[in-house]
Amino acid sequence: MDKRITKNVKKLQSLAVAAAATLLTACAGGTPAPCTDVPVQNIPQDNPTETTAVTSNPTEQPAVQQPAVQNVPEAKQAAEPEVKTAKPEAQPAAKTSEVSQETKSPSTSKEPETVQPAELEKKTVAPDPYQDFPALAHQIFAHADTLYKQGLVDSAVTYLQRFRIIKPLWNQWEQTADSLLQEFGKTNAELAKQFEPLVMQIINMNRVQTAYSMVAETADSLISLAPGDSLTQFAKEQKQIAYNNTLKRAQKEMASIKALAEQQAKFAEAEQRATDFQMRHRDFEEQLKIQALIDYIKGLAQATDSEDAKYWEKNDPAEAMKKADELMAAKKYAQAKELLNKLKASTLRKEAMEKYVQLADAFCNAQRKETSQLFAKAQKQKDTAKKKDLMKAAIEPLDKCLGEYPESTLIKKVQDNKNFLEKEMAK
């Protein structure tokens, strides 16, 4: 009996050894029997993100666990080839690498495209906090309302709660703004100190009303040094102040030059002063029309008889003016007109021109009086032909006024009188 038991035990031991050898060779790949061991993933220990990604991926879990849950096959199944078992074991490792790449931060996976500041300024427009922040808030409220109307109340509440707790971020933004303002203010103070000499020079130049050309040259020098937007704007404003100050003075000087030609008939002197004025005020040529003034003075000089100008070099214009008054009082209009035209070439040109207008008004009033008398006679005339002749005679004095003295201030009244008489004649 003991020998039989010992013999059976040895048989069982030999069978166990054979079975173990078969299983070991299957795991090692020597036989096509499926391996029941779960492959171990080589996951870096210093990246917990990748570990989490691998274990949480639902698509990879069955591929790893499927061989482990299979029952140990019988001897016939162990002999059959299972070629596909090697593929599921290789897939998790590949997918693990892909997941690891996806979970990496953007800074390590792909470098952001760099944009130069100048190009960024051209492409983008500076946001307006007073418009963009309210617009964003309205968009958030609108989206929450849309969720609510769709019946997604919980989603709407969660979405609005995220907006509600943004206050800490806003406080952080305010702190950042304060820091930037402090830094910018410090930079402005340093620039102001650096360019203080030029700034004070420009201020003093405008205080004493220095010519625009000099202020503009100094201001442009400051701008060329790139002192910052504040000082650049300051320089431009100071240039405008200097321009306005110089323009006012230039207008006054220009009026005096024009008066010298019109009122005193000093055409040569006026032309010379106008030429010098033009050279000193080249920046104002377009606005003041200085060349047009020079041409106007030349025209006055050409229209004035040079013989008359020479006459007043040896004769007294004041005495001639008294004589003109006497002629006007005596209603010797033609003689007074000739003398006053001659006086326009003297130093009393202004007075002569004013007196000439008075002469024109006196002459036209006399003609209107004559017209009135002739019209009264025509109204009393019953004969149509004679009445028409009287009406024609009444218009003649008015034509004399219009033809000889267009400078009169009564021209409009005279023209109205003439139009009235012509209508009466047409009846």
C-alpha positions, 0 to 999 in steps of 0.5 A: 500500500505504501509503495502504491501511494508513493508511486501515485504521488510521483506521477502527480508531481511529474504531471504538475511539473509538465503543466507548469512548464507548459504555462511558462512557455506560453507566457514567454511566447514559446507556445501560442497559448494565451498569457494570463499576466497583465502587462506592466505599463512603463509610466514616468513617476514624475508626471502624475497627469499622464498616469491619470490620463492612462488609467481613466481612458475608457477605451484602453481599459478593456484592451489591457484587462481582456486577457486577464479575465479569460479562463485558462484554456484546455490542452486542445485550446492551448495548442491552437495559435492565438496571433491576435493576442500580441496586438492588444498588448502593444496598443495601450503603450502607444495610446499612452504616449498619445494621451501624454502628448495631449495632456502636456501644456500648450507651451511644451507641445507647440510654440505660440506664433510670435507677433511683432509689436508693430504688426500687433498694433496694426492688426488689433484695435485697443479695447475700450473698457467702458464698452467692451466690459459691459458688452461682455457682461450682457453676452454672459447674461444673454447666454444664461437666459438662453440656457434658462429658456431651454430648460437647463436651469442648473446649467444657467445657475452654474454659469452665472455663479462663475460670473458672480465670483469673479470679484477677486479677479477684478481686485487683482486687475485693479492692483495690476492697473495701479502698479502699471500706473505707478510705473508709467508715472515714474517713467513720465517723471523721468522723461519730464526731468530729462527734457525739462530744459527744452520744455522751459525754453519753449514755454518762455518763447511763447511767453514773450511771443517769439516768432512761430518759425523759431518756436516750431524749430525748437518744438520739432527738436523736442519731438525728434528726441521721442520724449513720449506721447505726453511731451510730444502732444505738449510740443504740438500744442505749443506750436499751435499757440505760437502759430496763433500769436504770430498770425494775429501780429501778421494780420495787423502788420499786413493791414498797415502795409495795405493802408500805406498804399491805399491811404498814402499812395506810398506804393514803392514803400508798401511794396518793399515792406510787403516783400520783406513781410512775405520772407518773414512769414512763409508759413502763412502764405496760404492763409494771408495771401501775401503775394496777392497783396503785393500784386494789389499794391503793384496794380494801385501803383500802375493805376496812379498817374506818375505825373500826379505823384511828381506834382505833389512833390512840389505842391501842398496836398492840404491846400488842394484839399481845401480847394476841392471842398470849395468846388463841391460847395459851389456844385462844380462837380467835374472840377472837384472830381478832377482835383480829388483824383489827382490828390489820390496820388498824394500823401492825402490819398485816404482823405481824397478817397473819402472826399470823393465818395462824398462828391459822388453822393452829392452829385447823385442826390442832385441828379435824383432831385432833377429826376423827381422834378421831371417825373412830377411834370410827366404825371401832370401831362395828359398827352401820352407822347409828351408824357413819355418824353418827360419820363425819358428825360427823367431817367437821364440824370439817373444814368449820369449818376450810375455811369460817372460815380459807381462809388456812390453809396446811393447806387442801389437807390438810384437803380431802384428809381430807374427801374420804377420809371421804366415800369411806368413808361411800359404802362 
